[in-house]
Amino acid sequence: MTDPELWERIEAIRREMPRTDLVRLPHPSIELYAKMESTNPGGSAKDRAALWILREAIRRGEITRRTTVVESSSGNFALSLSWLCARLGIQLIAVLDPNVNGAAERILRKTWDRVEMVDGPVGAGGFLLSRLARVAELLQEVGGAYWPDQYSNVDGLRGHYELAGAELVAGLSHLDYLFVGIGTGATIAGLSRRATEAFGEVKVVAVDVAGSVILGGPPCRRYIPGIGSSIRPPLIAQAVITDSVTVSEQEEVAGCHELLREHGVLAGGSTGCVYAAIKRYFACWSGPTPVVAFLCADGGEAYLDTVYDAAWVSAHHLDPAGGGSAAGVKAD
Ligand SMILES: Cc1ncc(COP(=O)(O)O)c(C=O)c1O
């Protein structure tokens, strides 16, 4: 049964959620727009999914005021759950891995008594399988636990569809290409559905990082959180994807730095990936000017000690000048 007070709280949050800006970025051959999801209250696009998942669970009576939310996250989804759970007055245990940004971990530890950190990756399965195994243990151990399961919960997809997706299509009269980074696949599933409904011919380009298995590549150790996954998440099957680009972590770092120097946008790693993909995709473009949109999924402040730090980049062999593997553009 729905807890009326919790429902009223989550509905108030939904009504107060600010819209994010759609910013035009100058480019020689394309009409380029960035949707600034970094300005969400929790700092990333994940706010849209987290809000909708909690809202629907409250509506179904699966979350009450005695619930503890337990979730695996590379950082951003936990930050989104964190401010939402605090506002709702319910508990959160986030399960993180050592790739998490220091800033995200500090915020979570300041907010919650208990934050879990897994030790290491499970074989080629990466950190995600370790985190999910710990979540499974916590669900047994903690009474009244609720697992949002961002990897397969369709309410997350719906959040992107209803919120960022609706705003994106309302802000444009036409769209030829939409570039979206993939992790759980919730963002691309929600946005691609909304965009294809509004602009039937739009091409949706999925952007992944080398070492992630989502698009079928071989797994390997990755260092930058956000984009990519060591499993193929079920939500990806619900996305309308016309093309895909895989970007190495070296290119990801270069993309972040170029976005900053060329447009003054300090963005997180996944946005650097997407920006690198867009530049590569349209490098030899000579046709009519296409309208292209992408998400700035999170801001770069939390990456100042990693992606934007020369010593960290060099220690992880991610210096663009160091010659990373050139990842190719492939059509699905
Ligand atoms: C910064 C950032 N970009 C992109 C993604 C991928 O989004 P999704 O999980 O909806 O596929 C994530 C996911 O955590 C993220 O944190």
PDBQT file of the ligand as one rigid body, heavy atoms in Angstrom, charges set to zero:
ROOT
HETATM    1  C1  LIG A 401      28.522   9.967 -16.044  1.00  0.00    +0.000 C 
HETATM    2  C2  LIG A 401      27.737   8.856 -16.633  1.00  0.00    +0.000 A 
HETATM    3  N1  LIG A 401      27.538   8.830 -17.946  1.00  0.00    +0.000 NA
HETATM    4  C3  LIG A 401      26.871   7.832 -18.539  1.00  0.00    +0.000 A 
HETATM    5  C4  LIG A 401      26.343   6.796 -17.812  1.00  0.00    +0.000 A 
HETATM    6  C5  LIG A 401      25.592   5.727 -18.507  1.00  0.00    +0.000 C 
HETATM    7  O1  LIG A 401      24.200   5.892 -18.345  1.00  0.00    +0.000 OA
HETATM    8  P1  LIG A 401      23.265   4.621 -18.266  1.00  0.00    +0.000 P 
HETATM    9  O2  LIG A 401      23.664   3.854 -17.035  1.00  0.00    +0.000 OA
HETATM   10  O3  LIG A 401      21.882   5.143 -18.158  1.00  0.00    +0.000 OA
HETATM   11  O4  LIG A 401      23.482   3.821 -19.511  1.00  0.00    +0.000 OA
HETATM   12  C6  LIG A 401      26.522   6.802 -16.433  1.00  0.00    +0.000 A 
HETATM   13  C7  LIG A 401      26.025   5.710 -15.633  1.00  0.00    +0.000 C 
HETATM   14  O5  LIG A 401      26.328   5.572 -14.451  1.00  0.00    +0.000 OA
HETATM   15  C8  LIG A 401      27.222   7.854 -15.823  1.00  0.00    +0.000 A 
HETATM   16  O6  LIG A 401      27.415   7.893 -14.494  1.00  0.00    +0.000 OA
ENDROOT
TORSDOF 0
